[in-house]
Amino acid sequence: MYPVAFHLGSWAVPTHDLFIAVGLLAATLWFLHEARVQQVHDPRIWWIVAGALISGGLFARTSAVVHWADDPERSNLAELFVHGGRSILGGLAGAYAGVLVTKRLVGYRSSTGDQFAPAVALGMAVGRIGCLLTEQIGTPTSLPWGYTPPADLAAGIPECPPCTLGVPLHPSFLYEVLFQLGVFVVLVRWRRRPHHAGDLFLGYLAAYGAFRFAVEFVRGNRVLWFGLSGPQVFLLVTLPLLYTRIALLVRRRRSAPVAELDLSRFPPPLVEVPA
């Protein structure tokens, strides 16, 4: 179980789950905002959002079970599914699959990637704050921004041996929060420029995959094979497929003009980014 942060009456609210819930709410609200701004009034959007959330949640928990299934101390798979944590990469893959399946079931043919991309980045930025407070923070570092968790916080973080040593650690989840916020700003800016439908989401996946593979080296996750963690092994298989798809799309579109967007539908950017 994740450490408890708050009590609402007699109900104990885990820190991790609280921030995950707030992140999901922020992502959903932003997605609906984008759909409204881009004048998407089709009620089937609600089914697509529900499909993404349900499939993402199931994949996130199932991925955690697969990751820890070979650990003799975690042999109860049912308990592991309920209390064993969630995999962000698994959840992201599941949400993507859920969108594709739900769109096919309800007969929705338009692209939703441009609405989902900034929403996912915003939700991830919020959710990762909970991870920073409850999970393995990172590996020891001598860099000036290393974070030494207070003793009471370190004692409540499971499976983080470096946390109790009193040494500075890489704030790996803070790196991700900053990355996600930066990507969110870029996506909000770039959605106003001419592009092919769905390109923003593909670009987000490509950027996040590369970032996540790199940051895993300082996160301190359990090593599975050849010095690589489980997320890195997953990315080592999936990223080449993603980059190949992007390369094929670029080749196919070289001679195809990019559809002009009606920029009057979009409000000014929230943050001005130098061109």
C-alpha contacts under 8 A as a table, 3 or more apart, distances in Angstrom:
res1	aa1	res2	aa2	distance
1	M	83	H	5.88
1	M	84	G	7.45
1	M	85	G	7.99
2	Y	14	P	5.90
2	Y	15	T	7.01
2	Y	16	H	6.38
2	Y	134	T	6.36
2	Y	157	I	7.71
2	Y	158	P	8.00
3	P	14	P	5.71
3	P	15	T	6.36
3	P	16	H	7.69
3	P	134	T	6.42
3	P	156	G	5.99
3	P	157	I	7.09
4	V	12	A	6.38
4	V	13	V	5.78
4	V	14	P	4.15
4	V	15	T	5.66
5	A	12	A	7.70
5	A	13	V	6.25
5	A	14	P	5.65
5	A	15	T	5.03
6	F	12	A	6.08
6	F	13	V	5.20
6	F	14	P	6.98
6	F	15	T	7.35
7	H	10	S	6.39
7	H	11	W	5.52
7	H	12	A	4.62
7	H	13	V	5.85
8	L	11	W	5.10
8	L	12	A	6.51
8	L	13	V	7.23
13	V	17	D	7.40
13	V	18	L	6.64
14	P	17	D	5.43
14	P	18	L	6.11
15	T	18	L	5.17
15	T	19	F	6.43
15	T	130	G	5.83
15	T	133	L	7.41
15	T	134	T	7.11
16	H	19	F	5.49
16	H	20	I	6.21
16	H	127	G	7.71
16	H	130	G	4.36
16	H	131	C	5.95
16	H	133	L	7.52
16	H	134	T	6.36
17	D	20	I	4.99
17	D	21	A	6.04
17	D	130	G	7.39
18	L	21	A	5.20
18	L	22	V	6.26
18	L	130	G	7.37
19	F	22	V	4.97
19	F	23	G	5.91
19	F	126	V	6.37
19	F	127	G	4.87
19	F	128	R	7.52
19	F	129	I	6.72
19	F	130	G	5.06
20	I	23	G	5.01
20	I	24	L	6.16
20	I	126	V	7.31
20	I	127	G	4.47
20	I	128	R	7.70
20	I	130	G	6.94
21	A	24	L	5.14
21	A	25	L	6.19
21	A	127	G	7.59
22	V	25	L	5.02
22	V	26	A	6.11
22	V	123	G	7.78
22	V	126	V	7.02
22	V	127	G	7.09
23	G	26	A	5.07
23	G	27	A	6.12
23	G	122	L	7.26
23	G	123	G	4.08
23	G	124	M	6.35
23	G	125	A	7.39
23	G	126	V	4.85
23	G	127	G	4.85
24	L	27	A	5.10
24	L	28	T	6.08
24	L	123	G	5.58
24	L	127	G	7.75
25	L	28	T	5.14
25	L	29	L	6.10
25	L	123	G	7.56
26	A	29	L	5.25
26	A	30	W	6.11
26	A	119	A	7.43
26	A	122	L	6.90
26	A	123	G	5.67
27	A	30	W	5.21
27	A	31	F	6.10
27	A	119	A	4.35
27	A	120	V	5.71
27	A	121	A	7.84
27	A	122	L	6.00
27	A	123	G	4.61
28	T	31	F	5.09
28	T	32	L	6.23
28	T	49	V	7.42
28	T	119	A	6.85
29	L	32	L	5.19
29	L	33	H	6.07
29	L	119	A	8.00
30	W	33	H	4.87
30	W	34	E	6.11
30	W	118	P	7.77
30	W	119	A	5.37
31	F	34	E	5.09
31	F	35	A	6.18
31	F	115	Q	5.52
31	F	116	F	5.91
31	F	118	P	7.88
31	F	119	A	5.41
32	L	35	A	4.95
32	L	36	R	6.15
33	H	36	R	5.12
33	H	37	V	6.11
34	E	37	V	5.03
34	E	38	Q	6.01
34	E	115	Q	5.60
35	A	38	Q	5.21
35	A	39	Q	6.05
35	A	40	V	4.91
35	A	41	H	7.27
35	A	115	Q	6.51
36	R	39	Q	4.88
36	R	40	V	5.67
36	R	41	H	6.80
37	V	40	V	7.62
37	V	265	R	6.11
37	V	266	F	6.19
37	V	267	P	7.82
38	Q	265	R	5.92
38	Q	266	F	7.00
39	Q	265	R	7.68
41	H	45	I	7.94
42	D	45	I	5.99
43	P	46	W	5.95
43	P	47	W	7.73
44	R	47	W	5.22
44	R	48	I	6.51
44	R	106	V	6.88
44	R	108	Y	7.25
45	I	48	I	5.03
45	I	49	V	6.26
46	W	49	V	5.17
46	W	50	A	6.18
47	W	50	A	5.02
47	W	51	G	6.03
47	W	102	T	6.97
47	W	106	V	7.88
48	I	51	G	5.03
48	I	52	A	6.21
48	I	98	G	7.69
48	I	99	V	5.60
48	I	102	T	5.61
48	I	103	K	6.30
49	V	52	A	5.14
49	V	53	L	6.27
49	V	99	V	7.35
50	A	53	L	5.19
50	A	54	I	6.08
51	G	54	I	5.34
51	G	55	S	5.91
51	G	95	A	7.33
51	G	98	G	5.00
51	G	99	V	5.90
51	G	101	V	7.90
51	G	102	T	5.80
52	A	55	S	5.43
52	A	56	G	5.70
52	A	94	G	7.25
52	A	95	A	4.16
52	A	96	Y	6.60
52	A	97	A	7.53
52	A	98	G	4.67
52	A	99	V	5.17
53	L	56	G	5.12
53	L	57	G	6.05
53	L	95	A	6.18
53	L	98	G	7.78
54	I	57	G	5.26
54	I	58	L	6.30
54	I	95	A	7.58
54	I	98	G	7.55
55	S	58	L	5.17
55	S	59	F	6.07
55	S	91	G	7.62
55	S	94	G	5.12
55	S	95	A	5.40
55	S	97	A	7.29
55	S	98	G	5.11
56	G	59	F	5.25
56	G	60	A	5.97
56	G	90	G	7.27
56	G	91	G	4.19
56	G	92	L	6.09
56	G	93	A	7.00
56	G	94	G	4.18
56	G	95	A	4.01
56	G	96	Y	7.62
56	G	98	G	7.02
57	G	60	A	5.11
57	G	61	R	6.40
57	G	91	G	5.83
57	G	94	G	7.41
57	G	95	A	7.76
58	L	61	R	5.42
58	L	62	T	6.07
58	L	91	G	7.35
58	L	94	G	7.29
59	F	62	T	4.98
59	F	63	S	5.84
59	F	87	S	7.92
59	F	90	G	5.26
59	F	91	G	5.19
59	F	93	A	7.40
59	F	94	G	5.00
59	F	95	A	7.95
60	A	63	S	5.34
60	A	64	A	6.52
60	A	86	R	4.83
60	A	87	S	4.62
60	A	88	I	6.20
60	A	89	L	7.28
60	A	90	G	4.57
60	A	91	G	4.00
60	A	92	L	7.72
60	A	94	G	7.16
61	R	64	A	5.15
61	R	65	V	6.45
61	R	81	F	5.68
61	R	82	V	7.57
61	R	84	G	7.51
61	R	85	G	6.57
61	R	86	R	4.82
61	R	87	S	6.52
61	R	90	G	7.79
61	R	91	G	7.76
62	T	65	V	5.05
62	T	66	V	6.34
62	T	81	F	6.56
62	T	86	R	7.94
62	T	90	G	7.76
63	S	66	V	5.09
63	S	67	H	6.11
63	S	86	R	7.20
63	S	87	S	5.88
63	S	90	G	5.47
64	A	67	H	4.98
64	A	68	W	6.27
64	A	80	L	7.80
64	A	81	F	7.32
64	A	84	G	6.57
64	A	85	G	6.25
64	A	86	R	5.50
64	A	87	S	5.56
65	V	68	W	5.37
65	V	69	A	5.57
65	V	77	L	6.63
65	V	80	L	6.03
65	V	81	F	5.88
65	V	84	G	7.07
66	V	69	A	5.19
66	V	70	D	7.98
67	H	70	D	7.55
67	H	230	G	6.73
68	W	71	D	5.42
68	W	74	R	6.87
69	A	72	P	7.90
69	A	74	R	6.82
69	A	75	S	6.72
69	A	77	L	7.17
70	D	74	R	7.86
70	D	75	S	7.78
71	D	74	R	5.42
71	D	75	S	6.81
72	P	75	S	5.58
74	R	77	L	7.22
74	R	80	L	6.81
75	S	80	L	7.97
76	N	79	E	5.40
76	N	80	L	6.12
77	L	80	L	4.79
77	L	81	F	6.01
78	A	81	F	5.11
78	A	82	V	6.44
79	E	82	V	5.24
79	E	83	H	5.86
79	E	84	G	7.01
80	L	83	H	5.29
80	L	84	G	4.19
80	L	85	G	7.66
81	F	84	G	5.61
81	F	85	G	7.60
82	V	85	G	7.69
86	R	90	G	7.89
86	R	91	G	7.59
87	S	90	G	5.08
87	S	91	G	6.03
88	I	91	G	4.95
88	I	92	L	6.04
89	L	92	L	5.07
89	L	93	A	6.15
89	L	231	P	7.24
90	G	93	A	5.16
90	G	94	G	5.97
91	G	94	G	4.96
91	G	95	A	5.99
92	L	95	A	5.14
92	L	96	Y	6.23
93	A	96	Y	5.16
93	A	97	A	6.23
94	G	97	A	5.05
94	G	98	G	5.93
95	A	98	G	4.87
95	A	99	V	6.17
96	Y	99	V	5.24
96	Y	100	L	6.45
97	A	100	L	5.17
97	A	101	V	6.17
98	G	101	V	5.23
98	G	102	T	5.91
99	V	102	T	5.21
99	V	103	K	5.97
100	L	103	K	5.32
100	L	104	R	6.36
101	V	104	R	5.21
101	V	105	L	6.22
102	T	105	L	4.97
102	T	106	V	6.14
103	K	106	V	5.34
103	K	107	G	5.70
103	K	108	Y	4.80
103	K	109	R	6.85
104	R	107	G	5.04
104	R	108	Y	6.37
104	R	109	R	7.64
105	L	108	Y	7.90
111	S	114	D	7.43
111	S	197	A	6.10
111	S	198	G	5.96
112	T	115	Q	5.50
112	T	116	F	6.31
112	T	198	G	6.77
113	G	116	F	5.02
113	G	117	A	5.95
113	G	197	A	7.22
113	G	198	G	4.47
113	G	199	D	7.29
113	G	200	L	6.65
113	G	201	F	5.03
113	G	202	L	7.83
114	D	117	A	5.57
114	D	118	P	7.55
114	D	191	R	7.20
114	D	197	A	6.71
114	D	198	G	5.37
114	D	199	D	7.11
114	D	200	L	5.40
114	D	201	F	5.96
115	Q	118	P	6.70
115	Q	119	A	6.83
116	F	119	A	5.10
116	F	120	V	5.94
116	F	201	F	6.93
117	A	120	V	5.36
117	A	121	A	6.43
117	A	187	L	7.30
117	A	200	L	6.18
117	A	201	F	4.69
117	A	204	Y	6.46
118	P	121	A	5.07
118	P	122	L	6.14
118	P	183	V	7.67
118	P	184	F	5.10
118	P	187	L	5.81
118	P	188	V	6.57
119	A	122	L	5.23
119	A	123	G	6.15
119	A	184	F	7.83
120	V	123	G	5.10
120	V	124	M	6.01
121	A	124	M	5.19
121	A	125	A	6.23
121	A	180	Q	5.12
121	A	181	L	6.81
121	A	183	V	6.68
121	A	184	F	5.45
122	L	125	A	5.20
122	L	126	V	6.52
122	L	180	Q	6.64
122	L	181	L	6.49
122	L	184	F	6.11
123	G	126	V	5.32
123	G	127	G	6.09
124	M	127	G	5.03
124	M	128	R	5.95
124	M	177	V	7.38
124	M	180	Q	6.64
125	A	128	R	5.51
125	A	129	I	7.01
125	A	176	E	7.10
125	A	177	V	4.51
125	A	178	L	7.35
125	A	179	F	8.00
125	A	180	Q	5.27
125	A	181	L	6.09
126	V	129	I	5.66
126	V	130	G	7.64
126	V	177	V	7.28
127	G	130	G	5.64
127	G	131	C	6.97
128	R	131	C	4.83
128	R	132	L	6.23
128	R	173	F	6.05
128	R	174	L	7.63
128	R	176	E	7.24
128	R	177	V	6.18
129	I	132	L	5.09
129	I	133	L	6.60
129	I	173	F	7.11
129	I	174	L	7.35
129	I	177	V	7.10
130	G	133	L	5.28
130	G	134	T	6.31
131	C	134	T	5.23
131	C	135	E	5.32
131	C	173	F	6.73
132	L	135	E	6.05
132	L	136	Q	7.71
132	L	137	I	6.06
132	L	171	P	7.49
132	L	172	S	7.85
132	L	173	F	5.30
132	L	174	L	6.85
133	L	137	I	7.95
133	L	153	L	7.59
133	L	157	I	7.83
134	T	156	G	7.33
134	T	157	I	5.26
134	T	158	P	7.75
135	E	157	I	5.66
135	E	158	P	6.78
135	E	159	E	7.73
135	E	160	C	7.25
136	Q	157	I	6.91
136	Q	158	P	7.39
136	Q	159	E	6.57
136	Q	160	C	4.86
136	Q	163	C	7.66
136	Q	219	R	7.22
136	Q	220	G	6.83
136	Q	221	N	7.44
137	I	160	C	7.36
137	I	163	C	7.44
137	I	169	L	6.88
137	I	170	H	6.83
137	I	171	P	5.73
137	I	172	S	6.12
137	I	173	F	6.84
137	I	219	R	6.57
137	I	220	G	7.64
138	G	169	L	5.45
138	G	170	H	4.73
138	G	171	P	5.82
138	G	172	S	5.46
138	G	218	V	5.62
138	G	219	R	4.11
138	G	220	G	5.21
139	T	162	P	7.04
139	T	169	L	5.30
139	T	170	H	5.56
139	T	218	V	5.25
139	T	219	R	5.84
139	T	220	G	5.29
140	P	146	G	7.86
140	P	162	P	6.97
140	P	167	V	6.61
140	P	168	P	5.75
140	P	169	L	4.26
140	P	170	H	6.19
141	T	146	G	6.05
141	T	168	P	5.84
141	T	169	L	5.28
141	T	170	H	5.89
142	S	146	G	6.69
142	S	168	P	6.91
143	L	146	G	5.57
145	W	170	H	7.75
146	G	168	P	4.65
146	G	169	L	4.95
146	G	170	H	5.27
146	G	171	P	6.60
147	Y	167	V	7.94
147	Y	168	P	4.75
147	Y	169	L	4.99
147	Y	170	H	6.37
147	Y	171	P	6.02
148	T	163	C	7.53
148	T	166	G	6.11
148	T	167	V	5.68
148	T	168	P	4.40
148	T	169	L	6.06
149	P	153	L	6.28
149	P	154	A	5.75
149	P	163	C	6.51
149	P	166	G	7.30
149	P	168	P	7.85
150	P	153	L	5.36
150	P	154	A	6.05
151	A	154	A	5.03
151	A	155	A	6.04
151	A	164	T	6.87
151	A	166	G	7.74
152	D	155	A	5.29
152	D	156	G	6.67
153	L	156	G	5.34
153	L	157	I	6.70
154	A	157	I	5.39
154	A	160	C	7.88
154	A	163	C	5.17
154	A	164	T	5.71
155	A	158	P	7.71
155	A	163	C	7.76
155	A	164	T	6.75
157	I	160	C	6.27
157	I	163	C	7.77
160	C	163	C	5.44
160	C	164	T	7.57
161	P	164	T	5.99
161	P	165	L	7.31
162	P	165	L	5.33
162	P	166	G	7.62
162	P	167	V	7.28
162	P	169	L	7.71
163	C	166	G	6.56
163	C	167	V	7.45
163	C	169	L	7.77
170	H	218	V	6.45
170	H	219	R	7.26
171	P	174	L	5.27
171	P	175	Y	6.48
172	S	175	Y	5.09
172	S	176	E	6.58
172	S	215	V	6.78
172	S	218	V	6.65
172	S	219	R	5.51
173	F	176	E	4.97
173	F	177	V	6.21
174	L	177	V	4.92
174	L	178	L	6.22
175	Y	178	L	5.34
175	Y	179	F	6.14
176	E	179	F	4.84
176	E	180	Q	5.97
177	V	180	Q	5.24
177	V	181	L	6.17
178	L	181	L	5.17
178	L	182	G	6.09
179	F	182	G	5.15
179	F	183	V	6.14
180	Q	183	V	5.05
180	Q	184	F	6.02
181	L	184	F	4.98
181	L	185	V	6.36
182	G	185	V	5.27
182	G	186	V	6.33
183	V	186	V	4.99
183	V	187	L	6.01
183	V	204	Y	7.56
184	F	187	L	5.18
184	F	188	V	6.16
185	V	188	V	5.21
185	V	189	R	6.22
185	V	270	L	7.66
185	V	271	V	6.69
185	V	273	V	7.97
186	V	189	R	5.05
186	V	190	W	5.98
186	V	273	V	7.68
187	L	190	W	5.00
187	L	191	R	5.90
187	L	200	L	6.86
188	V	191	R	5.52
188	V	192	R	7.46
188	V	269	P	6.41
188	V	270	L	7.55
189	R	192	R	6.09
189	R	193	R	7.77
189	R	269	P	5.80
189	R	271	V	7.89
189	R	272	E	7.75
189	R	273	V	7.34
190	W	193	R	5.32
191	R	194	P	7.69
191	R	195	H	7.83
191	R	200	L	7.38
192	R	261	L	7.38
192	R	263	L	6.05
192	R	266	F	6.92
193	R	261	L	7.17
193	R	263	L	7.94
194	P	258	V	6.35
194	P	259	A	6.44
194	P	260	E	5.30
194	P	261	L	5.65
195	H	199	D	6.88
195	H	258	V	5.67
195	H	259	A	6.62
195	H	260	E	7.50
195	H	261	L	7.81
196	H	199	D	5.71
196	H	258	V	5.89
196	H	259	A	6.58
197	A	200	L	7.69
198	G	201	F	5.64
198	G	202	L	6.60
199	D	202	L	5.12
199	D	203	G	5.99
200	L	203	G	5.09
200	L	204	Y	6.12
201	F	204	Y	4.94
201	F	205	L	6.19
202	L	205	L	5.15
202	L	206	A	6.19
202	L	246	I	7.51
203	G	206	A	5.16
203	G	207	A	6.14
204	Y	207	A	5.21
204	Y	208	Y	5.97
205	L	208	Y	5.23
205	L	209	G	5.88
206	A	209	G	5.28
206	A	210	A	6.40
206	A	239	L	7.31
206	A	242	L	7.03
206	A	243	Y	7.01
207	A	210	A	5.40
207	A	211	F	6.21
208	Y	211	F	4.99
208	Y	212	R	5.87
209	G	212	R	5.19
209	G	213	F	6.17
209	G	235	L	6.70
209	G	239	L	6.75
210	A	213	F	5.28
210	A	214	A	6.40
210	A	239	L	7.94
211	F	214	A	5.23
211	F	215	V	6.13
212	R	215	V	5.17
212	R	216	E	6.11
212	R	232	Q	7.89
213	F	216	E	5.51
213	F	217	F	7.58
213	F	231	P	7.34
213	F	232	Q	5.40
213	F	235	L	6.79
214	A	217	F	6.00
215	V	218	V	5.66
215	V	219	R	6.32
216	E	219	R	4.87
216	E	220	G	7.01
216	E	221	N	7.12
216	E	229	S	7.21
216	E	231	P	7.71
216	E	232	Q	7.07
217	F	220	G	6.91
221	N	229	S	6.07
221	N	230	G	7.97
222	R	229	S	5.71
222	R	230	G	7.34
223	V	226	F	7.88
223	V	227	G	5.77
223	V	228	L	5.37
223	V	229	S	4.31
223	V	230	G	6.87
224	L	227	G	6.90
224	L	228	L	5.95
224	L	229	S	5.27
224	L	230	G	5.94
225	W	228	L	5.44
225	W	229	S	7.04
225	W	233	V	7.82
228	L	232	Q	5.80
228	L	233	V	6.40
229	S	232	Q	5.22
229	S	233	V	6.33
230	G	233	V	5.16
230	G	234	F	6.26
231	P	234	F	5.03
231	P	235	L	6.11
232	Q	235	L	4.98
232	Q	236	L	5.91
233	V	236	L	5.00
233	V	237	V	6.57
234	F	237	V	5.45
234	F	238	T	6.29
235	L	238	T	4.99
235	L	239	L	5.32
236	L	239	L	5.94
236	L	240	P	7.09
237	V	240	P	6.50
237	V	241	L	7.34
238	T	241	L	5.28
238	T	242	L	6.33
239	L	242	L	4.97
239	L	243	Y	6.05
240	P	243	Y	5.13
240	P	244	T	5.93
241	L	244	T	5.11
241	L	245	R	6.24
242	L	245	R	5.15
242	L	246	I	6.33
243	Y	246	I	5.02
243	Y	247	A	6.10
244	T	247	A	5.06
244	T	248	L	6.18
245	R	248	L	5.15
245	R	249	L	6.20
246	I	249	L	5.06
246	I	250	V	6.17
247	A	250	V	5.11
247	A	251	R	6.25
248	L	251	R	5.14
248	L	252	R	6.13
249	L	252	R	5.06
249	L	253	R	6.05
250	V	253	R	5.17
250	V	254	R	6.12
251	R	254	R	5.50
252	R	255	S	7.22
252	R	256	A	7.60
253	R	256	A	4.77
253	R	257	P	7.44
254	R	257	P	7.85
262	D	265	R	6.07
263	L	266	F	5.49
264	S	267	P	7.55
269	P	272	E	6.18
